[in-house]
Amino acid sequence: MNNKEIIDLDSKHIMQTYGRQPIALTHGKRAVVWDADGKEYLDFFAGIAVNALGQSHPKLIETIKKQAEKLIHVSNVYFTEEQVKLAKKLSEITIFDKVFFANSGAEANEGAIKLARKYTGRGEIISTNNSFHGRTLATVTATGQEKYKKPFKPLPAGFKHVDFGDSKAIANAITNDTAAVLIEAIQGEGGVIVPPENYLKEVEAICRENNVLLILDEVQTGFGRTGEMFAYELFAVKPDIITIAKVFGGGYPIGGFLATDEVASAFDFGDHGSTFGGNPLGCAVAMTVIETLISEKLVENSKTVGNYLKDKFKLLKEKYDFIKDVRGYGLFLAIELNQECDYMVDKMREKGFLINATGKNSLRFAPPLIITKEQVDKMVIALNEVFSEV
Ligand SMILES: *Cc1c(COP(=O)(O)O)cnc(C)c1O
């Protein structure tokens, strides 16, 4: 099938909820993907900041083949070696002791909210305006963007929003019924918004003083995206719970939330569950993602190539005065313009580069963590061409 045939079938049989780009992807190799008309693209989007190892990484292929020959799914009624090994690995690379495995970022946040409520015996969750935490009813309520929740009222009770970047607003919002502050270290869908330098440390201190849990939503920032393994390291804070997904499975849907033994002990038998969460295939894949991030030094690559790309963006900012801001860490970067930029995404795609627009007027760059400086150079040349036509 070609692009048009696929797109026509989609409009007939798929609920039309996505503002998709008009191409169908068929296959890929590392940071390169091809569409159904045979056109080649360099991918700076990575399936919404997911495919850290790019497409068809040999280690992922080997793991998926081997694991599919043994077990794909058994449910959490039984133990599996793949699940406990991954859990142990997560405790080694983080400051946490225990994990609950889910299937997505939204589910991870749902579970974290339940754990915080059970642990504290309180109901209220404070999150920030312009945030994104998922599309389920609770997580879309925590999400600080009206457009995502307006048609779906009534929304669950117990959620409050304050401005991102304003720690005093959090202190003022806390009441005797506050269970947790749920926050992204860097707002992803909101436009790669980086908070003021000491913000997260202040939020952490406020949470401690008031005996409120800090849940850091690391769904987009986790596993090397920002140039550190986790964003809590970048900002030198110790959250009580983190939620993970996106890069975690390298494209296979797996998520989870991590907590200390103390907080995790609030969950008793039967308190939470998932049919698919932590299935052996997902766990084997996630283990390979983590091992490959480490063995191929991809967190370091995120930092060095990310800095290299950011420097190129800063040069573009000096050249074009319609560029308002360049921001982000590692391979999690944005260029904010003083105008709408959806058409630039189209132009870049026509030139063979996948990027996306996010927030109001921002272009987001979240390539696979295997991306090279040479590939960055190619993309920047094309971006400069697009900018020069503005
Ligand atoms: C993508 C994202 C989510 C939602 O993850 P899904 O897997 O789409 O449910 C939650 N929080 C953040 C910060 C995200 O970027």
The ligand as a Tripos MOL2 file, in Angstrom:
@<TRIPOS>MOLECULE
LIG
   15    15     1     0     0
SMALL
NO_CHARGES

@<TRIPOS>ATOM
      1 C1          3.8880   11.1260   26.9890 C.3       1 LIG1
      2 C2          3.7240   11.5590   28.3860 C.ar      1 LIG1
      3 C3          2.7610   10.9880   29.2470 C.ar      1 LIG1
      4 C4          1.7390   10.0020   28.7550 C.3       1 LIG1
      5 O1          2.3160    8.8230   28.3120 O.3       1 LIG1
      6 P1          1.4140    7.7860   27.4540 P.3       1 LIG1
      7 O2          2.3400    6.6120   27.2960 O.co2     1 LIG1
      8 O3          1.0450    8.4520   26.1780 O.co2     1 LIG1
      9 O4          0.2270    7.4670   28.2780 O.co2     1 LIG1
     10 C5          2.7560   11.3820   30.5610 C.ar      1 LIG1
     11 N1          3.6240   12.2980   31.0330 N.ar      1 LIG1
     12 C6          4.5560   12.8730   30.2470 C.ar      1 LIG1
     13 C7          5.5000   13.8640   30.8270 C.3       1 LIG1
     14 C8          4.6260   12.5340   28.8930 C.ar      1 LIG1
     15 O5          5.5310   13.1310   28.1060 O.3       1 LIG1
@<TRIPOS>BOND
     1     1     2 1
     2     2     3 ar
     3     2    14 ar
     4     3     4 1
     5     3    10 ar
     6     4     5 1
     7     5     6 1
     8     6     7 2
     9     6     8 1
    10     6     9 1
    11    10    11 ar
    12    11    12 ar
    13    12    13 1
    14    12    14 ar
    15    14    15 1
@<TRIPOS>SUBSTRUCTURE
     1 LIG1         1 GROUP 0 **** ****
